């Protein structure tokens, strides 16, 4: 398969606003993370786990936040750029996350404002289809699903062949989230599906928002 590296396109970044339906702030209280693990230990002991028990929303949200939190958000000439713990091929960090469980409103992490928002579902059939897909892949997972999607608007305006950057960044996010989960002694498993149904379920149709993966996150099942 041929590959074309992205090149600067000279465009100006746009607003990062997304049209969620009925967004509401969610107040979560996070516990301090572990401090005594060596990085080499986290890397070497990390393993994907298919049997996953349910964890609290706060536990799952903390992994998402520590992975995607922006330490710097650019404005003016640096509009659209972010500094995070996750490596980004273009400094735009287009990958976002939605935390999902059946019978609960979806929880979106706003990495620009460092806020969690509960949002309403637009398309319930697509929403149900998303869960059916995830559960068919990991029927033993009782944790939360974290759907990852890339907001390509700024990446597209700044780079030609921008899709390459979005996919590289998605891989970096999944890797970092796996390490964060291991550090917090949580169970983590990437599903190998894109989760495109969740985009249709939650956002107005647009070619600039693309699904880039789904992971399962929760407690380590006993036994």
Residue pairs with C-beta under 8 A, 6 or more apart in sequence:
3 164
4 161
4 164
5 161
5 164
6 89
6 90
6 159
6 160
6 161
6 162
6 164
6 165
7 159
7 160
7 161
8 158
8 159
8 160
9 156
9 157
9 158
9 159
9 160
9 162
10 158
11 156
11 157
11 158
12 79
12 157
13 79
13 80
13 81
13 92
13 154
13 157
13 158
14 80
14 153
14 154
14 157
16 80
16 112
16 151
16 153
16 154
18 96
18 151
18 203
18 209
19 203
19 204
20 108
20 117
20 119
20 120
20 202
20 203
21 119
21 120
21 121
21 122
21 202
22 119
22 120
23 108
23 117
23 118
23 119
24 117
24 118
24 119
25 115
25 116
25 117
26 107
26 115
26 116
26 117
26 118
28 57
28 58
28 61
28 62
28 116
29 58
30 58
30 61
30 62
30 65
31 58
31 62
33 62
33 66
33 183
33 184
34 183
34 184
34 185
37 183
42 179
42 182
42 183
43 179
45 182
46 178
46 179
46 181
46 182
48 178
48 188
48 189
48 190
49 187
49 188
49 189
49 220
49 221
50 138
50 140
50 141
50 189
51 140
51 141
51 187
51 221
52 138
52 140
52 141
52 142
52 143
52 187
52 189
52 216
52 217
52 218
52 219
52 220
52 221
53 142
53 143
53 187
53 218
53 219
53 220
53 221
53 222
54 142
54 143
54 144
54 218
54 219
55 143
55 144
55 186
55 217
55 218
55 219
57 99
57 107
57 144
59 184
59 186
59 219
60 99
60 143
60 144
60 146
60 186
60 217
60 218
61 99
61 107
61 109
61 116
62 184
63 177
63 180
63 181
63 184
63 186
63 188
63 217
64 97
64 99
64 109
64 146
64 177
64 217
65 109
65 114
65 116
66 85
66 180
67 85
67 86
67 97
67 173
67 176
67 177
67 180
68 84
68 86
68 93
68 95
68 96
68 97
68 109
68 111
68 173
69 84
69 85
69 111
69 114
70 82
70 83
70 84
70 93
70 111
70 112
70 114
71 83
71 84
71 85
72 82
72 83
73 81
73 82
73 112
74 80
74 81
74 82
80 92
80 154
80 158
81 91
81 92
81 93
82 88
82 91
82 92
82 93
82 111
82 112
83 91
84 93
84 111
85 176
86 93
86 95
86 169
86 172
86 173
86 176
87 169
87 172
87 176
88 165
88 169
88 172
89 164
89 165
89 168
89 169
89 172
90 155
90 158
90 159
90 162
90 165
90 169
92 154
92 155
92 158
92 165
92 169
93 111
93 169
94 150
94 151
94 152
94 154
94 155
94 165
94 166
94 169
95 148
95 149
95 150
95 166
95 169
95 170
95 173
95 212
96 108
96 109
96 111
96 148
96 149
96 150
96 151
97 108
97 109
97 146
97 147
97 148
98 106
98 107
98 108
98 109
98 146
98 147
98 149
98 198
98 202
99 106
99 107
99 108
99 109
99 144
99 145
99 146
100 106
100 107
100 130
100 131
100 144
100 145
100 146
100 147
100 198
101 144
101 145
102 131
105 118
105 119
105 120
105 121
106 118
106 119
106 121
106 198
106 202
107 116
107 117
107 118
107 119
108 116
108 117
108 118
108 119
108 202
109 115
109 116
109 117
110 116
110 117
119 202
121 127
121 201
121 202
122 200
122 201
122 202
122 203
122 204
123 200
123 201
124 201
126 197
126 198
126 200
126 201
127 197
127 198
127 201
127 202
129 197
130 145
130 147
130 195
130 197
130 198
130 201
131 145
133 193
133 195
133 197
134 141
134 145
134 191
134 193
134 195
134 214
134 216
135 141
137 191
137 192
137 193
138 189
138 191
138 216
140 221
141 189
141 216
141 218
142 218
142 221
143 187
143 216
143 217
143 218
143 219
144 216
144 217
144 218
145 195
145 214
145 215
145 216
145 217
146 177
146 214
146 215
146 216
146 217
147 195
147 198
147 211
147 213
147 214
148 170
148 173
148 174
148 195
148 211
148 212
148 213
148 214
148 215
149 195
149 198
149 199
149 209
149 210
149 211
149 212
150 166
150 169
150 170
150 209
150 210
150 212
151 208
151 209
152 162
152 163
152 166
152 208
152 209
152 210
153 208
155 162
155 165
155 166
156 162
156 208
159 165
166 210
166 212
167 212
170 212
170 213
174 190
174 213
174 215
177 188
177 215
177 217
178 188
178 190
178 215
181 187
181 188
181 217
182 188
185 220
186 217
186 218
186 219
186 220
187 216
187 217
187 218
187 219
187 220
187 221
188 215
188 216
188 217
189 215
189 216
190 213
190 214
190 215
190 216
191 213
191 214
191 215
191 216
193 213
193 214
194 211
194 212
194 213
194 214
195 211
195 213
195 214
196 211
198 211
198 214
199 209
199 210
199 211
203 209
